Amino acid sequence: MNRLTQEIRFAWRSILKNPGFSAIVAACIAIGIAVNTTIFSVTDAIVLRPFDFEDSERLVVLKTRDPRSADDGSVSYLNFQDWKTQARSFAGMSAFGYRSLSITDGEEAERLEGNIISWDLFQLLGARPQLGRLFMADDDRPGAPGVVLLGDEVWRRRYHSDSSVLGTVIQVNALPHTIVGVMPPRFKFPQEAQIWIPIAGLAQNDKREWRNFDVFARLKPNVNVPQASSELEGISRRLNDQYGIRDGWVGTARPIREDLIPDDVTLVVLAMMGAVTLVLLVACANVANLMLARGSARAREIAIRTAIGAGRGAIVRQLLVESLLLAVIGAVIALPLAHFGLNLLDAAMPPEDPIPYYIDWRLDYRTLVYTFGMALVTGVSFGLTPALQSTSGKLYGALKEGGRGSGSGVKKNRLRASLVVAEVALSVVLLVGASLFVRSFLGMRNANVGFATDPLLTMRFYLPGTMYDSTSAKVQRVEDVLRRVEALPGVQAAAVSNLIPIDGGGNFTQVEIEGQKYDDSERPRAFWSGVTGHWLSTLGVSLLAGRNMTESEALDSVPVAVVTQDFARRFFASGDPLGRRFRFVGDGAATYFTIIGVIADFTYRNLDDTDLPVGAAYVPYPYMFARNNGLIVRTAGNPISLTNAVRSQIRASDAKVPVFDVMNMNDVRRLSYWQYGLFGWMFAIFGAIALALAAIGVYGVISFGVSQRTQEIGVRVALGAQRRDVMRMILLNGLGLAGIGIGVGALAAFGVTRVVRSLLIGVSPTDPISFGWVAVFLTMVVAVASYFPARRAMAVDPIIALRTE
């Protein structure tokens, strides 16, 4: 311990003796560790850390699966009830479903993200209320008095954190419900829910073919996921036979993380973690180069210490202590930088599309352990090789040449050049990845969606309560809302559908053309939605053939349809689609729709949906009526300026109808691809850091080489070499290193980018533009970094260089 204390004190003095060098090394390490710590916090929250549920390792999600196509689906409520009573693999099982829930209790009607849940769901998860109680079995039965659990945010905002709210009766979806509990802060299960009511009263009339609910379950001890899946599959097959269900879907179980964290999210996070690891490797290579240069400068000191009796092991240990101390200093600096990075990441998340509540990245003890663990690994990584190199020279040569500062040797120069090649190669990988993500983002931002988004105001309104159970009641309310809104000054047209283009809605269903025969496996799918009559004029989509449906047709269930050009090409490639009829498979009424018009193609779903069926059909609103309706308003001026006027007209139509998700269509579009912008700019930042470090590395190596070759350059000039020849020699040295690094990096990037192929939209993982500009840009950066040492080499005075000999 005394020896270690002495070595630390000596290392500290050495660091203070060379403040400029020490500051550069600590800064490089701090940058590398800071980005790693930031992304590790994200990776830990999403991929590594157990969810904040009780004994989450034994929690599973139950789904249904089509054995023919391997498609996954949710679970019908009736099947859930049978699974719960018949399955023996589970210690508990609960269901829940997403549901818009509105509160109308004297204040303005408010629609909330809600859930209908089994009474024991929160007990299964180990969640406890901060006020009141959870649901009980008697609450979750048909005909039971209505009860409700509130989220903390709603309780504080709408009820002013009043604890006496327990026992208060409020109107939820126009029905009385008693508040029995308030959940703790941040609890928003399953993702962003703010209110919960029991499931049984709303699911009792479901059919076994209606797969509307998600199911969580807890495995019994000594039961694994495959065993549970096998049991569910057997139960499902018996139920299918018992009730004559012919679709063949069976139950399956999967770990909870696989359901809550989609594969593409995991892939993105791991890709970012890989990117910041490359940044740290570049930083380590850069610092190793600096340490090699310093080792060469300290060759005489090391030789003297060896001559008076210091062993090689003691010297290596001392140099390693210096490296580790610099790494720890870098880690300490990295922590506030990482905190700042996490704050920037939080600020980049749009409030309209928040991350699920169970994902919480933070600088906790796990992150601190990782940070300082990385500091130790980094210190050894960049310190060991320079330490060994610095102590491997000949004692006599170092003492004799020490005064001239030349003791680097060919071997050390090759090592430093190899490190620069590695830095350039890693930078290529990062910059190519950044380019691909940025090009995906720019492609979606500039994509032609088929209609002008600037003049469009969008919002949703929800029709709550039993008074809107019938189709006619929904249609009447929609008709009244449209009449009122279209009468407003500045409104050119308005339309209602459950679909808001780019934002979601509608459905994908198998289509059958009249007169054609299909096998079930061959029947194609298409997108469809119910719309009101002014849908096309509101969006500004062109009519290419035929006519649009009238307002009366759109509201009176007349079986007509307007289809997109893609739909017409796909289903009627050899003939005119006008007058032809088709139906959606699964439609119990077997309704055939007559095609009356063909419209231009436009984007109806999210811009990153690349595997959608080709073609869409739009039918009268009553064929896909909804409680959750999308209203689109075409305006003559600024759309947002009409928000209050449109709200007031909906309120005048029915004060109990809540309005939410009010946005200009430009914002709707932006929210559909913001993630790609975030990924792109994060990778671009990582690439820029690596590029800067690589440029510093190239400059350092070339500059050091020039200082080592001063005598050689002087001799060349003295013998008649032109100064431009000297500059060309130095530049070619730097560009040669860059060329090797770019070649190696391009090969590595070619393999790495194929791994993230699924995350790229509209751009190939081998995109020649991305690879080409990165190669050209890096070459220019290296040329600039090499120019300044080359210019210094041109200024070498041959007389002074020769006199030093």
SVG drawing of the C-alpha trace seen along z (x, -y; Angstrom):
<svg xmlns="http://www.w3.org/2000/svg" viewBox="-80 -34 107 65">
<polyline fill="none" stroke="black" stroke-width="0.4" points="0.0,0.0 2.9,-2.4 4.4,-1.6 1.0,-2.2 0.6,-5.5 4.0,-6.6 3.3,-5.6 0.0,-7.5 1.7,-10.6 4.4,-10.4 1.8,-9.9 -0.1,-13.0 3.1,-15.1 3.8,-13.9 0.3,-14.8 0.7,-18.3 4.1,-18.7 2.6,-18.4 -0.8,-20.1 -1.4,-20.6 -0.7,-17.0 -2.7,-15.8 -5.7,-18.0 -5.8,-16.7 -5.6,-13.1 -8.3,-13.6 -10.5,-15.4 -10.3,-12.6 -11.1,-10.0 -13.9,-12.1 -15.6,-12.5 -15.3,-8.7 -16.6,-7.7 -19.3,-10.4 -21.1,-9.2 -20.7,-5.6 -22.2,-6.4 -25.1,-8.2 -26.0,-5.4 -25.4,-2.8 -28.0,-4.4 -30.4,-4.1 -29.4,-0.5 -29.6,0.4 -33.2,-1.0 -34.4,0.7 -32.4,3.9 -30.7,4.9 -32.5,3.6 -35.5,5.7 -38.8,4.0 -40.2,2.5 -42.7,5.2 -42.8,7.7 -40.6,10.8 -40.6,9.6 -38.5,12.6 -41.5,14.9 -43.9,12.5 -45.0,13.5 -47.3,12.2 -49.9,14.5 -50.7,14.1 -52.4,16.0 -50.5,17.2 -51.6,18.4 -49.6,21.6 -49.9,21.1 -48.3,17.6 -46.7,17.2 -48.6,13.9 -49.2,12.9 -52.5,11.5 -54.2,10.6 -56.6,12.8 -60.4,12.9 -61.9,12.3 -63.8,15.6 -60.7,17.6 -58.8,15.7 -61.5,16.9 -61.1,20.5 -57.3,20.3 -57.4,18.9 -59.5,21.8 -57.9,24.6 -54.1,23.7 -51.9,25.2 -48.6,23.4 -49.5,20.1 -49.8,18.7 -51.9,15.8 -53.4,14.5 -55.0,11.1 -56.3,9.3 -56.4,5.7 -57.5,3.7 -56.8,0.3 -59.8,-2.0 -60.4,-5.7 -62.2,-6.9 -63.7,-10.3 -64.5,-12.1 -67.5,-14.4 -68.0,-15.5 -69.0,-19.2 -65.8,-20.5 -65.0,-20.3 -65.2,-16.8 -61.7,-15.2 -60.6,-12.1 -57.9,-10.1 -55.7,-7.2 -57.4,-4.4 -57.4,-0.7 -60.1,1.8 -58.4,4.4 -59.0,7.6 -59.5,6.9 -56.3,8.6 -54.0,7.2 -52.2,4.7 -51.9,7.3 -50.2,9.6 -47.7,6.8 -47.1,5.9 -48.4,2.4 -50.0,0.6 -52.1,-2.6 -50.9,-5.7 -54.5,-6.4 -57.4,-4.1 -57.5,-0.5 -57.2,1.6 -60.1,3.3 -61.6,6.3 -63.3,9.4 -66.8,8.1 -65.9,5.0 -65.1,7.1 -68.4,8.8 -71.2,7.9 -73.7,5.5 -71.4,4.4 -71.5,0.7 -68.9,-1.2 -65.5,-1.9 -62.5,-3.7 -58.8,-4.1 -57.1,-7.4 -53.5,-8.1 -51.5,-10.5 -51.3,-13.1 -55.1,-13.2 -55.6,-13.3 -53.3,-16.3 -54.4,-18.2 -58.1,-17.7 -58.8,-17.1 -56.0,-19.3 -54.4,-16.4 -57.5,-16.3 -57.4,-13.1 -61.1,-13.4 -61.8,-12.6 -62.0,-8.9 -65.6,-7.8 -66.6,-10.6 -68.9,-9.5 -67.7,-10.8 -69.0,-10.3 -66.7,-8.0 -68.0,-7.5 -71.2,-9.0 -71.8,-6.4 -71.3,-6.8 -68.1,-5.4 -66.9,-5.7 -63.2,-6.7 -61.7,-3.9 -58.0,-4.6 -55.2,-6.8 -52.1,-5.1 -48.6,-6.3 -46.6,-8.9 -45.2,-7.7 -47.3,-4.5 -49.1,-4.5 -49.5,-0.8 -49.3,0.5 -47.6,-2.6 -49.3,-5.9 -52.7,-5.1 -54.1,-7.6 -57.4,-5.9 -58.5,-2.3 -61.9,-0.6 -62.9,3.1 -63.0,5.3 -66.0,7.7 -68.8,5.3 -67.4,4.2 -66.2,7.5 -69.0,9.9 -70.6,9.8 -67.3,10.4 -67.0,13.4 -64.2,15.9 -63.1,14.6 -62.6,11.1 -59.0,10.9 -59.1,7.6 -57.2,8.1 -53.6,8.5 -52.9,11.0 -50.2,11.0 -49.5,14.1 -47.0,15.2 -45.3,18.6 -45.4,21.0 -42.0,22.0 -40.2,24.6 -42.3,23.8 -40.5,22.3 -41.9,20.4 -41.9,23.3 -43.8,25.5 -46.4,22.8 -46.7,22.2 -47.2,25.9 -50.0,26.1 -51.8,23.0 -51.5,24.5 -53.2,27.7 -56.0,25.8 -56.6,23.5 -57.0,26.5 -59.5,28.1 -61.5,24.8 -61.3,24.4 -62.8,27.9 -65.4,27.3 -66.7,24.0 -66.2,24.7 -63.5,22.0 -61.9,22.7 -59.2,20.0 -56.7,22.3 -55.2,19.6 -53.6,21.0 -52.2,19.6 -48.5,18.9 -46.4,17.4 -43.4,15.1 -41.2,13.2 -42.5,9.8 -39.5,7.9 -40.1,9.4 -43.6,7.8 -42.9,4.5 -39.7,3.8 -40.1,4.3 -37.2,5.9 -36.5,2.7 -36.2,0.7 -33.7,3.2 -31.8,3.2 -31.6,-0.6 -30.3,-0.7 -27.7,1.9 -26.6,0.2 -26.1,-3.1 -24.2,-1.1 -22.0,0.3 -21.5,-3.2 -20.4,-4.7 -18.1,-1.8 -16.4,-2.6 -16.1,-6.2 -14.4,-5.0 -12.0,-2.8 -11.1,-5.8 -10.5,-7.8 -8.3,-5.0 -6.3,-4.8 -5.8,-8.5 -4.7,-8.6 -2.4,-5.6 -0.8,-7.6 -0.3,-10.5 1.2,-8.2 3.5,-6.7 4.7,-10.1 5.2,-11.1 7.0,-7.7 9.4,-8.6 10.0,-12.0 10.6,-10.3 13.0,-7.7 16.0,-9.3 14.2,-9.5 13.2,-5.9 16.7,-4.9 18.2,-6.7 15.7,-5.1 16.7,-1.7 20.4,-2.5 20.1,-3.3 18.3,0.0 14.6,-0.3 13.2,2.9 11.0,3.0 8.0,4.2 8.2,1.2 8.5,-1.3 5.6,0.3 3.5,0.3 4.3,-3.4 3.3,-4.3 0.1,-2.3 -0.7,-4.1 -0.4,-7.4 -2.7,-6.1 -5.3,-4.8 -5.2,-8.1 -5.8,-10.0 -8.7,-7.6 -10.3,-8.2 -10.0,-11.9 -11.6,-11.5 -14.4,-9.5 -15.1,-12.1 -15.4,-14.7 -17.6,-12.4 -20.3,-12.1 -21.7,-15.7 -21.3,-15.4 -23.4,-12.2 -26.0,-13.9 -26.2,-16.7 -26.5,-14.2 -29.4,-12.5 -31.1,-15.8 -30.6,-16.5 -32.1,-13.1 -35.1,-13.8 -35.6,-17.2 -35.5,-15.5 -38.5,-13.4 -41.7,-15.0 -44.4,-15.3 -47.0,-14.0 -45.1,-10.7 -43.6,-10.0 -41.6,-6.9 -43.4,-4.3 -43.3,-5.0 -41.5,-1.8 -38.4,-3.0 -36.4,-5.4 -32.9,-6.2 -30.9,-7.7 -27.4,-8.0 -27.8,-5.4 -25.3,-3.1 -25.3,-0.7 -24.3,-3.5 -21.6,-4.6 -20.2,-1.1 -20.1,-0.9 -18.5,-4.3 -15.6,-3.7 -15.3,-0.1 -14.9,-1.5 -12.4,-4.0 -10.2,-1.2 -10.5,0.8 -9.7,-2.3 -6.7,-3.2 -5.2,0.3 -6.1,0.3 -4.4,-2.9 -1.7,-2.7 -0.3,0.9 1.1,1.0 2.8,-2.5 4.2,-1.5 5.7,1.7 7.0,-0.1 8.6,-2.8 10.5,-0.2 11.6,2.0 14.4,-0.2 18.2,0.3 19.6,-1.4 22.8,-2.6 21.0,-4.0 18.5,-5.9 21.2,-7.4 23.3,-8.4 20.4,-9.7 18.2,-11.1 19.4,-14.6 18.2,-14.7 14.7,-13.4 14.8,-10.8 14.4,-7.3 11.1,-6.4 12.3,-3.7 10.6,-2.2 8.6,0.3 7.0,-2.5 6.2,-4.6 4.5,-1.6 2.4,-1.1 1.4,-4.7 0.5,-4.6 -1.5,-1.4 -3.5,-3.2 -4.2,-6.1 -5.4,-3.6 -7.7,-2.0 -9.1,-5.5 -9.9,-6.3 -11.5,-2.9 -13.7,-3.2 -14.7,-6.8 -15.7,-5.4 -18.1,-2.9 -19.7,-5.6 -20.0,-8.2 -21.5,-5.7 -24.0,-4.7 -24.8,-8.3 -25.2,-9.1 -27.7,-6.2 -29.9,-7.2 -29.8,-10.9 -30.7,-10.0 -33.6,-7.9 -34.8,-10.9 -34.4,-13.4 -36.1,-11.0 -39.2,-10.7 -39.2,-14.5 -39.1,-15.3 -41.4,-12.5 -44.4,-13.3 -47.4,-12.1 -49.9,-12.9 -51.6,-15.9 -50.7,-19.3 -50.3,-19.2 -50.0,-22.9 -53.7,-23.9 -55.0,-20.9 -56.1,-20.9 -56.5,-17.5 -58.0,-16.4 -59.9,-13.5 -63.2,-13.4 -64.6,-10.6 -68.3,-9.6 -68.8,-8.2 -71.6,-6.4 -74.5,-4.1 -76.2,-6.9 -73.7,-6.3 -74.0,-2.5 -76.0,-2.6 -74.6,-3.3 -77.3,-5.8 -76.4,-7.8 -72.8,-8.0 -73.7,-9.0 -76.1,-11.7 -73.5,-13.2 -70.8,-13.1 -73.2,-14.7 -74.0,-17.5 -70.4,-18.2 -69.5,-18.4 -72.4,-20.8 -71.3,-23.1 -67.6,-23.0 -68.0,-23.6 -70.1,-26.7 -67.2,-28.4 -65.4,-31.3 -62.1,-30.2 -63.1,-26.5 -63.1,-25.2 -64.1,-21.6 -64.1,-19.0 -64.3,-15.3 -64.5,-12.6 -63.1,-9.1 -61.4,-6.9 -58.4,-7.3 -56.1,-10.4 -53.6,-9.9 -50.0,-9.3 -51.3,-9.1 -53.2,-5.8 -56.6,-4.3 -58.3,-2.1 -57.8,1.6 -56.0,4.2 -58.3,7.0 -58.4,9.7 -60.2,8.6 -62.3,10.8 -63.2,9.5 -66.7,10.6 -66.4,13.4 -62.9,14.5 -62.1,17.6 -59.4,17.7 -57.7,20.1 -57.6,18.7 -53.8,18.5 -53.8,16.6 -56.5,14.0 -54.7,10.6 -55.0,7.9 -55.7,4.2 -56.2,1.2 -59.7,-0.3 -61.5,-2.9 -64.9,-4.5 -65.0,-8.2 -67.5,-11.0 -68.3,-12.6 -65.9,-15.6 -62.9,-13.4 -61.2,-13.9 -61.8,-17.7 -60.6,-18.1 -57.3,-16.3 -57.0,-17.7 -56.5,-14.2 -57.1,-14.1 -59.9,-12.1 -58.5,-10.2 -61.6,-8.4 -65.3,-8.1 -66.8,-10.2 -66.5,-10.7 -69.3,-9.5 -71.9,-12.1 -72.4,-13.2 -75.7,-11.3 -74.0,-8.1 -71.2,-8.5 -73.7,-8.7 -76.4,-6.4 -74.6,-3.1 -74.7,-3.0 -72.3,-0.2 -70.0,-2.2 -66.3,-2.7 -63.5,-4.9 -60.2,-3.1 -56.6,-4.3 -54.7,-3.9 -52.6,-1.2 -55.7,0.8 -57.0,0.5 -53.6,1.7 -53.3,4.5 -56.8,6.0 -57.9,4.9 -54.6,4.8 -56.3,5.9 -59.5,3.9 -61.5,0.9 -62.3,1.1 -65.3,-1.3 -68.5,0.7 -66.7,3.7 -67.5,5.1 -65.5,6.5 -66.0,7.4 -63.9,7.6 -63.4,11.1 -64.8,11.5 -67.6,9.0 -70.5,10.8 -73.0,9.1 -71.0,10.2 -71.4,6.6 -70.2,6.1 -69.0,2.6 -69.3,1.1 -66.3,-0.9 -67.4,-4.4 -64.1,-6.3 -60.3,-5.9 -58.2,-8.5 -54.4,-9.3 -52.3,-7.3 -51.4,-9.1 -49.8,-8.1 -52.4,-6.7 -50.2,-5.2 -46.9,-6.0 -44.1,-7.0 -41.9,-4.2 -44.4,-1.4 -42.7,0.4 -44.5,3.7 -48.0,2.4 -50.4,4.1 -50.6,2.2 -53.8,0.3 -56.6,-1.2 -60.3,-1.5 -62.6,-4.1 -66.2,-3.3 -69.1,-5.2 -68.5,-6.1 -71.2,-3.7 -69.2,-0.7 -66.4,-1.5 -68.1,-3.7 -66.1,-4.5 -66.3,-6.1 -62.8,-7.5 -63.1,-9.7 -60.6,-11.7 -61.7,-15.2 -59.7,-16.8 -60.4,-20.5 -59.1,-22.3 -58.6,-25.9 -57.9,-29.1 -55.3,-30.4 -53.4,-29.2 -55.0,-25.9 -54.1,-26.2 -55.9,-29.6 -59.2,-27.8 -58.7,-25.3 -60.9,-27.1 -63.6,-27.7 -63.8,-24.1 -63.7,-23.0 -66.6,-25.3 -68.7,-23.8 -68.1,-20.3 -68.9,-21.3 -72.1,-23.0 -73.1,-19.8 -72.5,-17.7 -70.7,-19.1 -69.9,-15.6 -67.8,-14.8 -64.1,-15.4 -61.6,-16.7 -57.9,-15.7 -54.8,-15.3 -55.2,-18.7 -52.4,-19.2 -51.6,-20.7 -51.0,-18.0 -47.4,-19.1 -47.0,-18.1 -48.7,-14.8 -46.2,-14.2 -43.2,-15.2 -44.3,-12.8 -44.2,-9.9 -40.5,-10.1 -38.9,-12.0 -37.2,-8.9 -35.1,-8.7 -34.0,-12.2 -32.9,-11.5 -31.1,-8.3 -29.4,-10.1 -28.2,-13.1 -27.0,-11.0 -25.0,-8.8 -23.8,-12.0 -22.6,-13.4 -20.8,-10.2 -19.2,-10.2 -18.2,-13.8 -16.5,-13.1 -14.7,-10.1 -13.7,-12.2 -12.3,-15.0 -10.3,-12.5 -9.0,-10.8 -8.0,-14.1 -6.1,-14.9 -4.5,-11.5 -3.4,-12.0 -2.0,-15.4 -0.1,-14.0 1.4,-11.2 2.5,-13.3 3.7,-16.1 5.7,-13.7 7.1,-12.0 8.2,-15.4 10.0,-16.2 11.7,-12.8 12.7,-13.2 14.1,-16.8 17.7,-15.7 16.5,-13.6 14.5,-16.4 17.4,-18.8 19.7,-16.4 17.1,-16.0 16.9,-19.8 20.6,-20.2 21.1,-17.7 18.7,-19.6 15.2,-18.4 12.5,-21.0 10.4,-22.1 7.2,-21.1 8.6,-17.6 9.0,-17.5 5.4,-18.7 4.2,-16.0 6.1,-13.3 4.5,-14.3 1.0,-14.7 1.3,-11.3 2.3,-9.8 -0.9,-11.0 -3.1,-10.2 -1.6,-6.7 -2.7,-6.1 -6.1,-7.5 -6.5,-5.4 -5.8,-2.2 -8.1,-3.2 -10.9,-4.1 -10.6,-0.8 -10.7,1.2 -13.5,-0.9 -15.6,-0.6 -15.3,3.2 -16.3,3.1 -19.2,0.7 -20.4,2.9 -21.0,5.7 -22.2,3.6 -24.8,1.6 -26.5,4.8 -27.3,5.6 -29.4,2.5 -31.1,2.9 -34.5,3.1 -34.1,-0.3 -33.4,-2.0 -36.2,-3.5 -35.8,-4.3 -32.1,-3.8 -29.9,-0.7 -27.4,0.4 -24.8,0.3 -25.8,-3.1 -23.0,-4.3 -23.7,-8.0 -23.1,-7.4 -20.0,-5.4 -18.7,-7.8 -19.1,-11.1 -17.6,-9.6 -14.5,-8.5 -14.1,-11.9 -14.8,-13.9 -12.4,-11.8 -9.7,-12.2 -10.2,-16.0 -10.0,-16.0 -6.8,-14.0 -5.3,-16.2 -6.0,-19.3 -4.6,-17.5 -1.4,-16.6 -1.0,-19.9 0.2,-21.8 3.0,-19.4 3.9,-19.3 4.2,-23.1 6.4,-23.0 8.6,-20.4 9.0,-22.8 10.4,-25.4 13.2,-23.2 16.6,-25.0 19.1,-22.4 22.0,-24.1 20.4,-24.0 19.2,-20.4 22.7,-19.2 24.4,-21.1 22.3,-19.1 24.2,-16.0"/>
</svg>
